[in-house]
């Protein structure tokens, strides 16, 4: 319960510069499948610790989970 609240707050902060519709879509996707987004965040952090720039780490991990992300965002 607390974990879900913290996740929602993190999504809110991360989407504050996005248009409202996109922010709502991303928030819904995270609420629907929080485990996926938690796993993605952990893998990005691991790559950053290995010295990879954050943008490249995020791109690599997003490519890895592309199908799951598309499924989460489409419904």
LUMZA-443591 format. One record per residue: x, y, z of N, C-alpha, C, O in turn; residue in one letter. Coordinates in steps of 0.1 Angstrom, whole numbers, plus 5000, padded with zeros to 4 digits. Layout:
% residues N
NODE | nX | nY | nZ | caX | caY | caZ | cX | cY | cZ | oX | oY | oZ | residuo
NODE | X | Y | Z | X | Y | Z | X | Y | Z | X | Y | Z | A $
...
//
This chain:
% residues 75
NODE | nX | nY | nZ | caX | caY | caZ | cX | cY | cZ | oX | oY | oZ | residuo
NODE | 5008 | 4988 | 5000 | 5000 | 5000 | 5000 | 5009 | 5013 | 5000 | 5007 | 5022 | 4992 | X $
NODE | 5018 | 5013 | 5009 | 5027 | 5024 | 5009 | 5036 | 5025 | 4997 | 5039 | 5035 | 4991 | X $
NODE | 5040 | 5013 | 4992 | 5048 | 5012 | 4980 | 5041 | 5018 | 4968 | 5046 | 5025 | 4960 | X $
NODE | 5028 | 5014 | 4967 | 5019 | 5020 | 4956 | 5019 | 5035 | 4957 | 5019 | 5041 | 4946 | X $
NODE | 5017 | 5040 | 4969 | 5016 | 5055 | 4970 | 5029 | 5061 | 4966 | 5029 | 5071 | 4959 | X $
NODE | 5040 | 5056 | 4970 | 5053 | 5062 | 4967 | 5055 | 5061 | 4952 | 5061 | 5070 | 4945 | X $
NODE | 5051 | 5050 | 4946 | 5052 | 5048 | 4931 | 5044 | 5059 | 4924 | 5048 | 5065 | 4914 | X $
NODE | 5032 | 5061 | 4929 | 5023 | 5071 | 4922 | 5029 | 5085 | 4924 | 5029 | 5093 | 4914 | X $
NODE | 5035 | 5088 | 4935 | 5042 | 5101 | 4937 | 5053 | 5103 | 4928 | 5056 | 5113 | 4922 | X $
NODE | 5061 | 5092 | 4926 | 5073 | 5092 | 4917 | 5068 | 5095 | 4903 | 5074 | 5102 | 4895 | X $
NODE | 5057 | 5088 | 4899 | 5052 | 5090 | 4885 | 5047 | 5104 | 4883 | 5049 | 5111 | 4873 | X $
NODE | 5041 | 5110 | 4893 | 5036 | 5124 | 4893 | 5048 | 5133 | 4890 | 5047 | 5142 | 4882 | X $
NODE | 5058 | 5131 | 4898 | 5070 | 5140 | 4897 | 5076 | 5138 | 4883 | 5081 | 5148 | 4877 | X $
NODE | 5077 | 5126 | 4878 | 5083 | 5123 | 4866 | 5075 | 5128 | 4853 | 5081 | 5129 | 4843 | X $
NODE | 5063 | 5130 | 4855 | 5054 | 5134 | 4844 | 5049 | 5148 | 4844 | 5041 | 5152 | 4836 | X $
NODE | 5055 | 5156 | 4853 | 5050 | 5170 | 4855 | 5051 | 5178 | 4842 | 5044 | 5188 | 4841 | X $
NODE | 5061 | 5175 | 4834 | 5063 | 5183 | 4822 | 5056 | 5177 | 4810 | 5057 | 5183 | 4799 | X $
NODE | 5049 | 5166 | 4811 | 5042 | 5160 | 4800 | 5028 | 5166 | 4799 | 5022 | 5171 | 4809 | X $
NODE | 5022 | 5166 | 4787 | 5008 | 5170 | 4786 | 5000 | 5161 | 4794 | 5003 | 5149 | 4797 | X $
NODE | 4988 | 5166 | 4799 | 4980 | 5159 | 4808 | 4976 | 5145 | 4804 | 4976 | 5136 | 4811 | X $
NODE | 4972 | 5144 | 4791 | 4967 | 5131 | 4786 | 4978 | 5121 | 4786 | 4976 | 5109 | 4790 | X $
NODE | 4991 | 5125 | 4783 | 5002 | 5115 | 4783 | 5005 | 5111 | 4797 | 5008 | 5100 | 4800 | X $
NODE | 5005 | 5121 | 4806 | 5007 | 5118 | 4820 | 4997 | 5109 | 4826 | 5001 | 5099 | 4834 | X $
NODE | 4985 | 5110 | 4823 | 4974 | 5101 | 4828 | 4976 | 5087 | 4822 | 4974 | 5078 | 4829 | X $
NODE | 4980 | 5086 | 4809 | 4982 | 5074 | 4803 | 4993 | 5066 | 4810 | 4992 | 5054 | 4812 | X $
NODE | 5004 | 5073 | 4812 | 5016 | 5067 | 4819 | 5012 | 5063 | 4833 | 5016 | 5052 | 4838 | X $
NODE | 5005 | 5071 | 4840 | 5001 | 5068 | 4854 | 4993 | 5056 | 4854 | 4994 | 5047 | 4863 | X $
NODE | 4983 | 5055 | 4845 | 4974 | 5043 | 4844 | 4983 | 5030 | 4841 | 4980 | 5020 | 4847 | X $
NODE | 4992 | 5031 | 4832 | 5001 | 5020 | 4829 | 5009 | 5015 | 4841 | 5010 | 5003 | 4843 | X $
NODE | 5014 | 5025 | 4848 | 5022 | 5021 | 4860 | 5013 | 5015 | 4871 | 5017 | 5005 | 4877 | X $
NODE | 5001 | 5020 | 4873 | 4992 | 5015 | 4883 | 4988 | 5001 | 4879 | 4986 | 4992 | 4887 | X $
NODE | 4986 | 4998 | 4866 | 4982 | 4985 | 4861 | 4993 | 4975 | 4862 | 4990 | 4963 | 4865 | X $
NODE | 5006 | 4979 | 4861 | 5017 | 4969 | 4861 | 5029 | 4975 | 4868 | 5039 | 4977 | 4862 | X $
NODE | 5027 | 4977 | 4881 | 5038 | 4984 | 4889 | 5051 | 4975 | 4889 | 5062 | 4981 | 4890 | X $
NODE | 5050 | 4962 | 4889 | 5061 | 4953 | 4889 | 5070 | 4955 | 4877 | 5083 | 4956 | 4878 | X $
NODE | 5064 | 4957 | 4865 | 5072 | 4959 | 4853 | 5080 | 4972 | 4854 | 5092 | 4972 | 4851 | X $
NODE | 5074 | 4983 | 4859 | 5081 | 4996 | 4860 | 5091 | 4996 | 4871 | 5101 | 5002 | 4870 | X $
NODE | 5089 | 4988 | 4881 | 5099 | 4987 | 4892 | 5111 | 4979 | 4887 | 5122 | 4983 | 4890 | X $
NODE | 5109 | 4969 | 4879 | 5119 | 4961 | 4873 | 5128 | 4970 | 4864 | 5140 | 4969 | 4864 | X $
NODE | 5121 | 4977 | 4856 | 5127 | 4986 | 4846 | 5136 | 4996 | 4853 | 5148 | 4998 | 4850 | X $
NODE | 5131 | 5002 | 4864 | 5139 | 5012 | 4872 | 5151 | 5006 | 4878 | 5162 | 5012 | 4878 | X $
NODE | 5150 | 4994 | 4883 | 5161 | 4987 | 4889 | 5172 | 4984 | 4879 | 5184 | 4986 | 4881 | X $
NODE | 5168 | 4980 | 4867 | 5178 | 4976 | 4857 | 5185 | 4989 | 4852 | 5197 | 4989 | 4848 | X $
NODE | 5177 | 5000 | 4851 | 5184 | 5013 | 4846 | 5194 | 5017 | 4857 | 5205 | 5021 | 4853 | X $
NODE | 5191 | 5016 | 4870 | 5200 | 5019 | 4880 | 5212 | 5010 | 4880 | 5224 | 5015 | 4882 | X $
NODE | 5211 | 4998 | 4877 | 5222 | 4989 | 4876 | 5232 | 4993 | 4865 | 5244 | 4993 | 4867 | X $
NODE | 5226 | 4996 | 4853 | 5234 | 5001 | 4842 | 5241 | 5014 | 4845 | 5253 | 5016 | 4841 | X $
NODE | 5234 | 5023 | 4852 | 5240 | 5036 | 4856 | 5252 | 5033 | 4865 | 5262 | 5040 | 4864 | X $
NODE | 5251 | 5024 | 4875 | 5262 | 5021 | 4884 | 5274 | 5015 | 4876 | 5285 | 5016 | 4881 | X $
NODE | 5271 | 5009 | 4865 | 5282 | 5003 | 4857 | 5289 | 5014 | 4848 | 5298 | 5011 | 4841 | X $
NODE | 5284 | 5027 | 4849 | 5290 | 5038 | 4842 | 5283 | 5042 | 4829 | 5288 | 5051 | 4822 | X $
NODE | 5272 | 5036 | 4826 | 5264 | 5039 | 4814 | 5256 | 5052 | 4817 | 5250 | 5053 | 4827 | X $
NODE | 5256 | 5062 | 4808 | 5248 | 5074 | 4809 | 5233 | 5070 | 4811 | 5228 | 5060 | 4805 | X $
NODE | 5226 | 5078 | 4819 | 5212 | 5074 | 4822 | 5203 | 5073 | 4809 | 5195 | 5063 | 4808 | X $
NODE | 5205 | 5081 | 4799 | 5196 | 5081 | 4787 | 5199 | 5068 | 4780 | 5189 | 5061 | 4775 | X $
NODE | 5211 | 5064 | 4778 | 5214 | 5052 | 4771 | 5210 | 5039 | 4779 | 5205 | 5030 | 4773 | X $
NODE | 5211 | 5040 | 4792 | 5207 | 5029 | 4800 | 5192 | 5027 | 4799 | 5186 | 5016 | 4798 | X $
NODE | 5184 | 5038 | 4800 | 5170 | 5038 | 4798 | 5166 | 5033 | 4785 | 5157 | 5024 | 4784 | X $
NODE | 5172 | 5037 | 4774 | 5169 | 5032 | 4761 | 5171 | 5017 | 4759 | 5163 | 5010 | 4754 | X $
NODE | 5182 | 5012 | 4765 | 5185 | 4998 | 4764 | 5175 | 4990 | 4771 | 5170 | 4980 | 4766 | X $
NODE | 5171 | 4994 | 4783 | 5161 | 4987 | 4791 | 5148 | 4988 | 4785 | 5140 | 4978 | 4785 | X $
NODE | 5144 | 4999 | 4780 | 5131 | 5001 | 4773 | 5130 | 4992 | 4761 | 5119 | 4986 | 4758 | X $
NODE | 5141 | 4990 | 4753 | 5141 | 4981 | 4742 | 5138 | 4967 | 4746 | 5131 | 4960 | 4740 | X $
NODE | 5145 | 4963 | 4757 | 5144 | 4950 | 4763 | 5129 | 4947 | 4766 | 5124 | 4935 | 4764 | X $
NODE | 5122 | 4956 | 4772 | 5108 | 4954 | 4776 | 5098 | 4961 | 4767 | 5087 | 4964 | 4771 | X $
NODE | 5101 | 4963 | 4754 | 5093 | 4970 | 4745 | 5079 | 4963 | 4744 | 5069 | 4971 | 4744 | X $
NODE | 5078 | 4951 | 4742 | 5065 | 4944 | 4741 | 5056 | 4946 | 4753 | 5044 | 4949 | 4752 | X $
NODE | 5062 | 4944 | 4765 | 5055 | 4946 | 4777 | 5050 | 4960 | 4779 | 5039 | 4963 | 4783 | X $
NODE | 5059 | 4970 | 4775 | 5055 | 4984 | 4776 | 5044 | 4987 | 4767 | 5034 | 4994 | 4770 | X $
NODE | 5044 | 4982 | 4755 | 5034 | 4985 | 4745 | 5020 | 4979 | 4750 | 5010 | 4986 | 4749 | X $
NODE | 5021 | 4967 | 4756 | 5009 | 4961 | 4761 | 5003 | 4970 | 4773 | 4991 | 4971 | 4774 | X $
NODE | 5012 | 4974 | 4781 | 5007 | 4982 | 4793 | 5002 | 4996 | 4789 | 4992 | 5001 | 4795 | X $
NODE | 5007 | 5002 | 4778 | 5003 | 5015 | 4774 | 4991 | 5014 | 4765 | 4983 | 5024 | 4764 | X $
NODE | 4988 | 5003 | 4759 | 4977 | 5002 | 4749 | 4963 | 5000 | 4756 | 4953 | 5003 | 4750 | X $
NODE | 4964 | 4994 | 4768 | 4951 | 4991 | 4774 | 4947 | 5000 | 4785 | 4937 | 4999 | 4792 | X $
//
